[in-house]
Amino acid sequence: GWLSNDLILTSNTNDFTIGTKVKTIKRGNASSDGKSNTAKKGITGTITRIIPEAKYPYLVSTTSPIGWYKKDALERI
């Protein structure tokens, strides 16, 4: 059958993969487990590593790694 848009709970269009270009819209962390210094917001970079079960699963890098971020801290560009 057909579903209206309001019945669709999730969509893969917001899933990030390695190589996705993003802008950080919230602060992240310098380590994936969240036990280190914060990483800056407002950075444009690329996701270079993903650890699915980590507290901060997405590593965002420019020419070098800048920090680990949660999904809600990233915006696809």
Buried (B, 14 or more C-beta within 10 A) or exposed (E): EEEEEEEEEEEEEEEBEEEBEBBBEBBBBBBBEBEEEEBEBEBEBBBBBBEEEBEBBBBBBEEEBBBBBBEEBBEEE
